[in-house]
């Protein structure tokens, strides 16, 4: 179980304060390239001003998916199945192609905002992973996945907050 | 639309006193200084040298290059000195006396720090566009490396190795030779009191004592200042491009203040410019505070890096983030 000789490991237990400070400064940039942030997998996060149960009930109901997801419009090309965990407030969406190969996986997790942010509402964390060998002549999903997911996470927020404001959530 | 405000040339003067890293390592008895990374040398102002002397050297050099007669070709003299020769007066009157010149206006500004060059450009532009004055000499002198950071009692601190002294001057005229396309300045007064002068015995810096005063940036403050610099400098660089109605892709050269290598990297990355088009002298001169921009302009011209018909973006921020500024110069050549 020795940590000796593991190349590239930052030995946090004995790194000098100044060296750690230096390393952190070095790692902090003004801007980042799109590819560095998104690549083949990425996580988006969004604060939504509705309670956790309302958000979870909405996201875990597959009938609602057509309201916010562009992916569903490509349903004849991609099939979506959901795996839901009520306790951990997790909704996993698995997208497969016509041959049954999994091409995209979306993992949505809801956290009550009260503890970390000291306010009502919920934080939606959404990780997406795309199989990098996936390409389809008539699907733009692969190339546009980060942008599509941004539009979709904004849609979820907009729909939920709108209905909540009208007392319908 | 023409600004009728042009850069004509720039020159620098560096004190003869070259200081290597051993000067600091010896005094601190430490072999390793994480903050040394990147700086090899810096200059320190001579014991009997003044900021006014440095300015006169640089102005004479530029006058020779541009074939100017300082006695009649400087309508406005603008200066900024990091640690002045004496309190109260500023160096402008001494500089004009030693040049045997009689400018119409002299302004010694004490704010703007590392980006005061851009603030003086803004002032020069306004004066050249609205008064009878037709020419302006902008003069930045950094003296604090030798005057503060070299003191016994200060040079033990790792940050004392970073500053370096020098003087940069630039000459502007009311003309369309190489027009300044935009000048943008910002102030963030919420950060105005985050840079402090500290002493070992809690006395004020002007009170007598046995130890030197120093500039205080604690590690926790350093992290906050780095966050600010990472944000406010790219913002003002973009704003200068927007006001000049050009894209960041059209920028040929970037010149900024040079606090450390990481900021240089980050600001260059923010406009996606290759390293060789970001002109700096950090290895040889360290952090030149406000003098960095005109010294690097002079370097770009002298070494032929800056080609004719190119867009130069200058910018940066000061102190703990209280001011930021940037400008675009459409350099047509001499």
Boltz contact constraints between the chains, C-beta under 6 A:
constraints:
  - contact:
      token1: [A, 18]
      token2: [B, 34]
      max_distance: 6.0
  - contact:
      token1: [A, 19]
      token2: [B, 34]
      max_distance: 6.0
  - contact:
      token1: [A, 21]
      token2: [B, 219]
      max_distance: 6.0
  - contact:
      token1: [A, 22]
      token2: [B, 34]
      max_distance: 6.0
  - contact:
      token1: [A, 25]
      token2: [B, 226]
      max_distance: 6.0
  - contact:
      token1: [A, 25]
      token2: [B, 262]
      max_distance: 6.0
  - contact:
      token1: [A, 26]
      token2: [B, 262]
      max_distance: 6.0
  - contact:
      token1: [A, 29]
      token2: [B, 266]
      max_distance: 6.0
  - contact:
      token1: [A, 30]
      token2: [B, 230]
      max_distance: 6.0
  - contact:
      token1: [A, 30]
      token2: [B, 234]
      max_distance: 6.0
  - contact:
      token1: [A, 30]
      token2: [B, 266]
      max_distance: 6.0
  - contact:
      token1: [A, 30]
      token2: [B, 270]
      max_distance: 6.0
  - contact:
      token1: [A, 31]
      token2: [B, 269]
      max_distance: 6.0
  - contact:
      token1: [A, 31]
      token2: [B, 270]
      max_distance: 6.0
